[in-house]
Amino acid sequence: MTGAASTAGQATGFDAATPRAALGYSVYRRFVDGIWHVEGSLPLAPGQSVDDAFERLDPLFLETGTTHERSGDTLSFQKEGQAAQDKMAVFDRGTLRVEHGTTGLVLRYRLASRALLFCFLAPLLFLAFAQATIVLGKFEKASTEAKGKKPEVKKPPVVLNPIDKALGAPEPDPPKKKSKKDEDDKKPSPTTGYVFAGIFAALYAVGRVLEDRRIRRLFRKRLLGT
């Protein structure tokens, strides 16, 4: 059985223990998985035990829609239909673990947020809509040019009724020709897509930074009372 596993490992050329594999996983965690995950660590107060740390954090996981489970030095939670007043409402699930650090016990956390993922993907979606609008506009223009420009039909001048003319009514204005601006306004525009893409990109950039700092402050306040 061991020989078969070694053969399979040689065939795939992948070994999770090699620095190369570890580097690839680190890049994935930072640039791909990190899109909607927030990670961090906080040192516990000197003399603070694992039980004391989780007791201080426990009120955060007693909110409506939150289920949590603790096993030794690890706590995992999941949220569904969380209320807006929940201080951790933006996160859907996560894991908190107390480990031994170089100077003492350290709380390490890893939290997932579908809201952050949506704000990251929304700009890509709106940019796709904008590009589709541009392609559609080019297609319609090419189709119109292929058919040829329709000859302009001149409308007969509007004749004023003799009675109205006798009463001194003003002559009706001649029909106006459609300007190029009016024609351009009717064409599909990608501007709306670009605007919404920019809005959601800004929301993601700001939210990603703020949520990282906010959850860190929340855990520190619970653990250290500061």
N, C-alpha and C positions, 0 to 999 in steps of 0.2 A: 504493500500500500504506500509506503514511504517512497519507494523507487518510482512508482507511478506519479506521485505528486512532484518529485524532482524533475522527471521527464517533462511533465506538463509545464512546470515553471521555466525550464530551458526553452521549450517550444514557444512560449509566449514572450519570453525575454523580459518578464516583469517580476521584480522581487520587492515586496513592500519594505524590506529591511534596508535596501540600498539607499544611499543619499540622494541619488537621482530621482527615485520614486517619491521620497519624502519631500524633495524640492517641488516636484510637480503637484503634489497634494497641497503643499503650502500655498502655491500660486493659485490653485483652484479655490482654496478656502478664502483667500484674500480678495480675489477679483471676481469670482463667479458666485460662490456660496455667500460671500460677504455682502452681496447686493441686498438681500432681505434678512440677513442674520446679524445680530449684534452680539459681540463677544467682549468680555472684559474680566478683570480680576480686582479684588479688594482685599487688603490684609486685615485680618481680624485684630481686635484689641488684644494687647498682652494678657494672657491668662484666660481669654474667652474660649469656651469649649464649643464643640460642634453642636451639641444640643442647645446651648444658649443662643448660638447664631441663628439656628433654624426657628427657635421660639420667637425671636425678635422679627424674623421675616414672615412668620406664619400668617399674620393678619392680611398680608398682601394677597394670599391665595384663598381667602375665605369669601371673596366677592361672588356675586351672582354669575352663574355660567362657568365658574372655574372649578376644575377638579385637579387634585394634586395627590401625589404619593411620595412618601419618603422611605428610602431604604439605606440605613446606615448614614453615610456621609453624603448621600445624593438625594436631591429632591427634583422630581419632574412634575410639570403641570401642563394643563391644556385648557383652553378657553373656547367657548362656543356661545354666541349671542351675548357677549359681554356688554355690560352697561357703559354708557359714555363716561360716567363718573368714576369708573374703575381706573386707578392710576396706572395700570398696566394694560389698558384696553387695546393698545395698538399691537400688542404681541399675542399670538395665537397659541404658542406652545414654547417650551424651553426646558433647560436643565440647569440646576445649580449644584455645585459640588464643592465641598471643603477639602482642600489638599494641604499637604505639608510643603511649605516654601522654604526658602533659604533662611528667613528670619522668623518663621513661625507659621501658623495656619493661615491659609489664603482661600477666599471664596472665589471660585471661577464660575462664570455664567455664560450661557449661550442661548439666545432667544431668537425666535423666528417670527416674522411679521408679514402677513399677506398684503397689508396696506402698503408697506414699502415696496413690495414686489409689483403691485398694481401701479404705483406712481412711477416706477422705473420703466414698466412696459408701455404705459399710456403714451408717452412721447413718441415711441417707435410706431405705435398704431396710427397716431395722427400724422406723422411724417409719411407713412405709407398712403394714407388718404390723400395727402397733398400731392404726392408723386403720381397717384392714380388720376387725380384731377388734371395735372399737367399733361399726362399721356392722353387722357380723354379729349382735352382741348386740341392737342395736335392732331388727333385722329379726326375730329370733326372739321378742323380747318382743311386737312388734306382731302376729306370727302367732299367738302364744298367746292374746293378748287377743281377737283376731278369732274364734278358735275357741270362746272361752269357757272359764271355769275348770271343770275336771272336778269333779264332786261327790266329796267325800271319802268313801271306803268305810271304814266302821268294822269293824275286825277283831274277831272274837269273843274274849272273854277266855279266856286259857289256864287250863284246869282241871287241877289237880294230881291225879295218879294216886292212887287210894285207898291203895294200898300205900305209896307214898312219903309220903303224908300221915300214915299210921299210924306210919311210921318217924321222923316229926318233920322231914321235909324242909321248907325254907322255901317260902312261896308265890312263884310266878314273878312277876317284875316285869311290869307292864302295858306294852304296846307304846308306844314313845315316838313323839311327833309330830315330824315334820321341822321344824326351826327355820328361820327366814329366813336365818340365817348359813350353814346347810348348803346351802340353795338357791343363795345367792350364790356359794359356793365352786365350784359346778358350772358357773357361767356363765363364758364365755371372758373372760379379763382381758388388757388391753393392757400391764400392768405389765412383763412380761418383755421386750416389744419396746422399751419406754422404757429399761429398764436396759441392754440391749445397745447401744442407740443412744448412750447416755451413755458407755459404756465405749469404743466405737470413736471417738467424737468426741474424748474425752480422749487416746486413743492418737494420733490424727492431729495434734492441736494440739501435743502434746509432741514427737512424732516429727518434725514439720515444722521446729520450731525447733532441736531437737537435731541432726538430720542436717545442717542448714545450717551450724551451728557446727562440727560434727565434721569435715565434709569440708573446711572452710576451714582448720581446724587441721592436718589431714592433709597438705594441699597445702603449707601454710607450712612444716611440719616437713621435708618432702621438698626443698623449694626452698632454704630458708635454713638447714636443719639445726638449727632451734630447737624 
